[in-house]
Amino acid sequence: MRPPVQVALLGGSFNPPHVGHLMAAHYVRATQGVDEVWFMPTFRHPFGKVSEEFEHRLRMCELMCRDTSGWMKCSRVESEVGKDGRTVDTLEFLQARHPEHRYTLVIGSDILKDLPHWKDVDRIRRMARVLVLHRAGYPGVDKIIEPPLEVVGPPLAEVSSTEIRERLSRGELPSDLVPSAVLAYAREHHLYGL
């Protein structure tokens, strides 16, 4: 019998995806014993966050994953779940579809303040290991839910999609923060005012 595939899930808007997401994926793959890292762009943000169209964000994530040897992937699962974008529903869907996989849900320490508002956090923690990456500028310790979640790693790059969109709106090209293939796609499709 084959051992279960260990999959780390990085969900988010990816509006646009950037080097911080790449660094997080590489860190998790290098240190956490996972076989694959899946980027999961949100289809319908549970807190009503407005983003570029799902298909554009999905394609940009696919381009970002292209240069790896197959361990970094992009999943359209959030568009297939058919609910309101809650993590617990996505995990339930993935477990039914891939019972041979074991999941690690990766979040940044910037998300910790939102966890009390997530649907069924206790159930999420039973379905997947929850791993919190230390994001620069945000607390490295979780005192928000019990039992506390472990926060791992050095502070990752202080970069955000919000900052990138702001730079683009000022006419600046953030080529130091966004993979070149992603910027080329955004330019080709006139995303973010390009």
C-alpha positions as CSV (number, residue, x, y, z in Angstrom):
1,M,0.0,0.0,0.0
2,R,1.4,3.4,-1.0
3,P,1.8,6.1,1.7
4,P,-0.6,9.0,1.5
5,V,0.4,12.0,-0.6
6,Q,1.2,14.9,1.7
7,V,-0.3,18.1,0.2
8,A,0.1,21.6,1.5
9,L,-2.7,23.9,0.6
10,L,-2.1,27.7,0.1
11,G,-5.4,29.4,-0.4
12,G,-5.9,33.1,-1.1
13,S,-7.1,35.7,-3.5
14,F,-3.8,35.7,-5.5
15,N,-4.8,39.1,-6.8
16,P,-2.1,39.0,-8.2
17,P,0.2,36.1,-7.1
18,H,3.7,37.3,-6.1
19,V,7.1,36.2,-4.9
20,G,5.9,36.1,-1.3
21,H,3.6,33.2,-2.4
22,L,6.5,31.5,-4.1
23,M,8.8,31.9,-1.0
24,A,6.0,30.4,1.2
25,A,5.6,27.4,-1.1
26,H,9.4,26.7,-1.3
27,Y,9.7,27.1,2.5
28,V,6.9,24.7,3.2
29,R,8.2,22.1,0.7
30,A,11.7,22.3,2.0
31,T,10.9,22.1,5.7
32,Q,7.5,20.5,6.3
33,G,7.8,17.0,4.7
34,V,5.1,17.7,2.0
35,D,5.1,16.1,-1.5
36,E,3.2,18.8,-3.2
37,V,2.1,22.4,-2.6
38,W,-1.2,23.5,-4.2
39,F,-2.2,27.1,-4.7
40,M,-6.0,27.5,-4.4
41,P,-7.3,30.8,-5.7
42,T,-10.6,31.8,-4.1
43,F,-13.6,31.6,-6.3
44,R,-16.0,33.5,-4.1
45,H,-14.3,35.3,-1.1
46,P,-16.3,34.5,2.1
47,F,-15.7,38.1,3.3
48,G,-16.7,39.7,0.0
49,K,-13.3,40.8,-1.1
50,V,-13.4,42.0,-4.7
51,S,-10.8,40.5,-7.1
52,E,-10.0,40.1,-10.8
53,E,-11.9,37.3,-12.4
54,F,-11.2,33.8,-11.1
55,E,-9.9,32.4,-14.5
56,H,-7.3,35.2,-14.7
57,R,-6.1,34.6,-11.1
58,L,-6.0,30.8,-11.7
59,R,-4.0,31.3,-14.9
60,M,-1.5,33.6,-13.2
61,C,-1.0,31.0,-10.5
62,E,-0.5,28.3,-13.1
63,L,2.2,30.4,-14.8
64,M,3.9,30.9,-11.4
65,C,4.0,27.1,-10.9
66,R,5.2,26.4,-14.4
67,D,9.0,26.4,-13.6
68,T,8.9,23.7,-10.9
69,S,9.3,20.0,-11.4
70,G,5.6,19.3,-10.8
71,W,5.5,19.6,-7.0
72,M,4.0,23.1,-7.1
73,K,0.5,23.0,-8.6
74,C,-2.6,25.2,-9.0
75,S,-6.0,23.9,-8.2
76,R,-9.4,25.2,-9.4
77,V,-11.1,23.3,-6.5
78,E,-12.7,26.5,-5.1
79,S,-14.7,26.9,-8.3
80,E,-15.9,23.3,-8.0
81,V,-17.0,23.2,-4.4
82,G,-20.2,25.1,-5.2
83,K,-20.6,26.8,-1.9
84,D,-19.7,30.2,-0.4
85,G,-15.9,29.9,-0.3
86,R,-15.5,28.5,3.2
87,T,-12.3,26.6,4.0
88,V,-14.1,23.8,5.8
89,D,-16.2,23.1,2.7
90,T,-13.1,23.0,0.5
91,L,-11.4,20.6,2.8
92,E,-14.4,18.4,2.9
93,F,-14.6,18.4,-0.9
94,L,-10.9,17.6,-1.2
95,Q,-11.1,14.7,1.3
96,A,-13.9,13.1,-0.6
97,R,-12.2,13.6,-4.0
98,H,-8.7,12.5,-2.8
99,P,-9.1,10.2,0.2
100,E,-5.5,9.1,-0.3
101,H,-4.1,12.6,0.4
102,R,-3.2,14.1,3.8
103,Y,-3.6,17.9,4.0
104,T,-1.7,20.7,5.6
105,L,-3.5,24.0,5.5
106,V,-1.0,26.8,5.3
107,I,-1.9,30.3,6.4
108,G,0.1,33.4,7.2
109,S,0.3,35.0,10.6
110,D,-1.6,38.0,9.2
111,I,-4.7,35.7,9.0
112,L,-4.7,34.7,12.7
113,K,-6.9,37.6,13.7
114,D,-9.6,36.4,11.2
115,L,-9.7,32.8,12.5
116,P,-12.4,33.3,15.1
117,H,-14.7,34.4,12.2
118,W,-14.0,31.2,10.1
119,K,-16.7,28.6,9.9
120,D,-16.0,25.4,11.9
121,V,-12.3,26.1,12.8
122,D,-12.3,23.1,15.1
123,R,-13.5,20.9,12.3
124,I,-10.8,22.3,9.9
125,R,-8.2,21.4,12.5
126,R,-9.5,17.8,12.6
127,M,-9.4,17.5,8.8
128,A,-6.0,19.1,8.2
129,R,-2.9,20.1,10.0
130,V,-2.9,23.9,10.2
131,L,0.5,25.5,9.7
132,V,1.0,29.2,10.3
133,L,3.9,30.9,8.5
134,H,5.4,33.9,10.2
135,R,4.7,36.8,7.9
136,A,6.8,39.9,8.3
137,G,5.0,42.7,10.2
138,Y,2.5,40.4,11.9
139,P,2.6,38.6,15.3
140,G,4.6,35.4,15.5
141,V,2.6,33.9,18.3
142,D,-1.1,32.8,18.3
143,K,-3.1,33.5,21.4
144,I,-6.4,33.8,19.5
145,I,-7.8,30.2,19.5
146,E,-7.2,27.2,21.7
147,P,-5.3,25.1,21.5
148,P,-2.8,27.6,20.0
149,L,-1.4,27.1,16.6
150,E,2.3,26.8,16.0
151,V,3.9,29.7,14.0
152,V,6.9,28.5,12.1
153,G,9.8,30.0,10.1
154,P,11.6,33.2,9.8
155,P,9.5,36.3,8.9
156,L,8.7,35.8,5.2
157,A,8.9,38.7,2.7
158,E,7.0,41.8,3.5
159,V,5.0,41.9,0.2
160,S,1.3,41.9,-0.4
161,S,-1.0,41.9,-3.4
162,T,-2.6,45.1,-2.1
163,E,0.8,46.8,-2.2
164,I,1.4,45.5,-5.8
165,R,-2.0,46.8,-6.9
166,E,-1.2,50.2,-5.4
167,R,2.1,50.3,-7.2
168,L,0.4,49.4,-10.5
169,S,-2.2,52.1,-10.0
170,R,0.6,54.6,-9.7
171,G,2.1,53.4,-13.0
172,E,5.0,51.5,-11.3
173,L,5.9,48.1,-12.6
174,P,6.6,45.8,-9.5
175,S,8.9,43.5,-11.4
176,D,10.9,42.9,-8.2
177,L,7.7,41.4,-6.5
178,V,5.8,39.6,-9.3
179,P,7.1,36.8,-11.5
180,S,7.7,38.0,-15.0
181,A,5.3,35.5,-16.5
182,V,2.5,36.8,-14.2
183,L,3.3,40.4,-15.2
184,A,3.3,39.5,-18.9
185,Y,-0.1,37.8,-18.5
186,A,-1.5,40.8,-16.6
187,R,-0.3,43.2,-19.3
188,E,-1.6,41.0,-22.1
189,H,-5.1,40.9,-20.5
190,H,-5.1,44.5,-19.3
191,L,-5.4,43.6,-15.6
192,Y,-4.7,46.0,-12.8
193,G,-4.7,49.0,-15.2
194,L,-1.9,47.7,-17.3
